[in-house]
C-alpha cells in the first residue's frame, strides 16, 4: 500500500474515533426519513407475507415496523424510501 494512502486511512480512523467519542462533529451526516411501512405496503398492493419476502425480513419484523414498535434502519429504510417513491421501478428491479 502506498504511504500516502496508508496515512490517509490512519487519519480517517483517528477522525472516526474522535467523532465516536463526541470530541469532533462529523463533516456530514446522512439520515433517511422513516417511511410509513404499512402505507408503502398497501400502496403497492402486497400482503404482509409478500412484502416481507420482498424486503427480505421476517413477517414479525414487518409487523413490528407497521405497528411502530420498531423502525427500519440502514438499508431497509433506504429500500422502503425507494419503494415508496418509485414502486414500479423498485418492484421491477427486485423481481428481476
C-alpha distance (Angstrom), angle and dihedral (degrees) to the residues before:
residue distance angle dihedral
X1 . . .
X2 3.77 . .
X3 3.79 114.9 .
X4 3.82 93.3 -125.7
X5 3.81 91.3 52.5
X6 3.79 91.3 46.7
X7 3.82 91.4 49.2
X8 3.84 90.2 50.9
X9 3.79 90.1 50.7
X10 3.81 92.7 49.8
X11 3.82 90.5 48.2
X12 3.80 90.7 50.4
X13 3.79 91.2 51.6
X14 3.81 91.1 50.2
X15 3.81 90.1 50.8
X16 3.81 90.9 48.7
X17 3.79 90.0 51.5
X18 3.81 91.7 50.9
X19 3.82 91.3 47.5
X20 3.82 92.2 50.1
X21 3.82 89.7 51.1
X22 3.81 90.9 49.9
X23 3.80 93.5 -116.8
X24 3.81 93.7 119.4
X25 3.80 132.9 28.8
X26 3.82 115.3 -122.2
X27 3.80 114.0 -105.5
X28 3.80 89.7 -128.6
X29 3.76 137.5 3.3
X30 3.79 129.7 -158.9
X31 3.77 121.5 -152.3
X32 3.76 125.9 176.2
X33 3.79 112.7 -150.9
X34 3.76 111.8 -123.5
X35 3.78 115.0 -107.7
X36 3.78 122.7 -143.0
X37 3.78 96.3 -105.1
X38 3.80 96.6 -159.9
X39 3.81 91.9 51.0
X40 3.82 91.8 49.5
X41 3.80 91.3 48.4
X42 3.80 93.1 47.8
X43 3.83 91.9 46.9
X44 3.78 91.2 60.0
X45 3.80 92.7 41.5
X46 3.80 100.9 -122.8
X47 3.79 128.5 142.6
X48 3.79 118.9 -121.3
X49 3.79 89.8 -102.3
X50 3.81 93.4 50.7
X51 3.80 93.5 45.3
X52 3.81 92.8 46.9
X53 3.80 88.2 52.9
X54 3.79 91.0 49.1
X55 3.81 91.3 50.6
X56 3.83 91.8 42.6
X57 3.81 92.6 -125.6
X58 3.78 132.5 118.5
X59 3.79 119.9 -93.5
X60 3.82 88.0 -116.8
X61 3.82 90.7 56.9
X62 3.80 90.4 49.4
X63 3.81 90.9 49.2
X64 3.80 90.6 50.5
X65 3.81 89.4 52.6
X66 3.78 92.9 47.5
X67 3.80 92.3 48.8
X68 3.82 91.5 46.1
X69 3.80 93.8 -120.9
X70 3.80 87.5 122.2
X71 3.77 134.3 13.4
X72 3.78 128.3 -139.0
X73 3.78 113.9 -111.7
X74 3.77 138.2 -173.2
X75 3.80 116.7 -3.0
X76 3.83 93.0 0.6
X77 3.82 91.3 56.3
X78 3.80 90.8 47.3
X79 3.81 92.1 48.8
X80 3.80 90.8 49.5
X81 3.78 89.5 52.5
X82 3.81 90.2 52.0
X83 3.81 93.2 46.5
X84 3.81 90.3 48.2
X85 3.81 93.5 47.9
X86 3.81 101.4 39.8
X87 3.81 107.7 13.2
X88 3.81 96.4 165.5
X89 3.79 92.9 52.3
X90 3.81 93.0 42.8
X91 3.81 93.9 49.4
X92 3.81 92.5 45.9
X93 3.79 90.4 50.0
X94 3.80 96.2 44.6
X95 3.80 93.1 47.7
X96 3.81 94.2 46.7
